[in-house]
Amino acid sequence: MKIRRLWAVIVVLATTAGLGLFASGCRHRSPEQRAAWMVKKVTNELDLSELQKAKLQAVADFVTSERKAHSALREEAHAFALAQLKSDSLNRKEIERRINVHLDQMKQKAPRLIELVAEFHASLSAEQRAKAAGKIERFHEHWGHHSEE
């Protein structure tokens, strides 16, 4: 009986340690690391040339730099939303103003992002585009089930 209990404890500890190591090894600790991982994965999956990889890297660099540039704004928006939640009434005009400012910023940045994505897309062969589309469809089938059904 004591041996069974010992084995049960060992299995639980080993499983916990294994899951902890797995989780810590699979996490990307920063947006830059996440972007680098994604560029590497897409490069390998689609067998990209150096030119294609450079175009994909330009997209990743743009998105990462924009995210970094707006990190202070995200923190401030979070604090504002929390303050609004705690208040007795919402400041509708200020919320609408903030949303409009954010939309204006997105409209300013969108053309450059679209240009970079279009350049990458144009560099892909028909086979690479089909393979990418298939992977996105499978991803959506697996993870997209949380949407409306």
Solvent accessible surface area in square Angstrom, and as a share of the most:
residue,aa,sasa,rsa
1,M,195,0.87
2,K,173,0.73
3,I,125,0.64
4,R,189,0.69
5,R,182,0.67
6,L,104,0.52
7,W,149,0.52
8,A,54,0.42
9,V,74,0.42
10,I,73,0.37
11,V,87,0.50
12,V,93,0.54
13,L,112,0.56
14,A,62,0.48
15,T,73,0.42
16,T,86,0.50
17,A,59,0.46
18,G,37,0.35
19,L,115,0.57
20,G,40,0.38
21,L,133,0.66
22,F,138,0.58
23,A,54,0.41
24,S,43,0.28
25,G,64,0.62
26,C,68,0.41
27,R,148,0.54
28,H,53,0.24
29,R,158,0.58
30,S,33,0.21
31,P,36,0.23
32,E,74,0.33
33,Q,91,0.41
34,R,109,0.40
35,A,21,0.17
36,A,59,0.45
37,W,111,0.39
38,M,97,0.43
39,V,6,0.04
40,K,130,0.55
41,K,87,0.37
42,V,34,0.19
43,T,22,0.13
44,N,104,0.54
45,E,55,0.25
46,L,12,0.06
47,D,121,0.63
48,L,17,0.09
49,S,58,0.37
50,E,140,0.63
51,L,118,0.59
52,Q,18,0.08
53,K,75,0.32
54,A,58,0.45
55,K,55,0.23
56,L,22,0.11
57,Q,64,0.28
58,A,37,0.29
59,V,22,0.13
60,A,14,0.11
61,D,76,0.39
62,F,35,0.15
63,V,71,0.41
64,T,20,0.12
65,S,59,0.38
66,E,37,0.17
67,R,103,0.38
68,K,136,0.58
69,A,72,0.56
70,H,48,0.21
71,S,48,0.31
72,A,74,0.57
73,L,89,0.44
74,R,96,0.35
75,E,120,0.54
76,E,84,0.38
77,A,50,0.39
78,H,118,0.53
79,A,59,0.45
80,F,37,0.15
81,A,57,0.44
82,L,75,0.37
83,A,56,0.43
84,Q,24,0.11
85,L,141,0.70
86,K,153,0.65
87,S,52,0.33
88,D,157,0.82
89,S,85,0.55
90,L,101,0.50
91,N,76,0.39
92,R,190,0.70
93,K,172,0.73
94,E,39,0.18
95,I,50,0.25
96,E,110,0.49
97,R,124,0.45
98,R,65,0.24
99,I,93,0.47
100,N,71,0.36
101,V,63,0.36
102,H,104,0.46
103,L,78,0.39
104,D,77,0.40
105,Q,53,0.24
106,M,104,0.46
107,K,142,0.60
108,Q,135,0.60
109,K,81,0.34
110,A,38,0.29
111,P,84,0.53
112,R,108,0.39
113,L,60,0.30
114,I,114,0.58
115,E,83,0.37
116,L,10,0.05
117,V,69,0.40
118,A,53,0.41
119,E,72,0.32
120,F,26,0.11
121,H,96,0.43
122,A,82,0.64
123,S,31,0.20
124,L,15,0.07
125,S,56,0.36
126,A,69,0.54
127,E,140,0.63
128,Q,22,0.10
129,R,88,0.32
130,A,67,0.52
131,K,94,0.40
132,A,25,0.19
133,A,49,0.38
134,G,16,0.15
135,K,71,0.30
136,I,119,0.60
137,E,106,0.48
138,R,137,0.50
139,F,127,0.53
140,H,109,0.49
141,E,128,0.57
142,H,112,0.50
143,W,139,0.49
144,G,17,0.17
145,H,95,0.42
146,H,138,0.62
147,S,70,0.45
148,E,172,0.77
149,E,182,0.82
